Amino acid sequence: MVKLPKPKHKYGYPESQVKEIIKKLGISEAKFNKAFGINTCSVSKTGEIIMYPCDVERALYNLGHELGRYHPWD
C-alpha cells in the first residue's frame, strides 16, 4: 500500500515537503493549491508554512488521487 511520507514537522507538512510530494505525484503547484483552497496553516520557527496532514490529504482527495482522503470537517 502506497502512503504519504511522514510529515517532517510535528504539526504537519512543511511547504517544501509538499512541493516534493506533488512533484513526485506529477501534480502542478497550481492544481494542488486550487484543490487545497483556503485553510488554516501553521508557521515554523524559521517562517516556513506548515500544512496540516488532513488538509493535504483532502486536497489530494479533491484531485482524485489515490493517496487522498476525505475529511468531513474541512
Secondary structure, 3 states (H helix, E strand, C coil): CCCCCCCCECCEEEHHHHHHHHHHHCCCHHHHHHHHCCCCCEECCCCCEEECHHHHHHHHHHCCCCCCCCCCCC
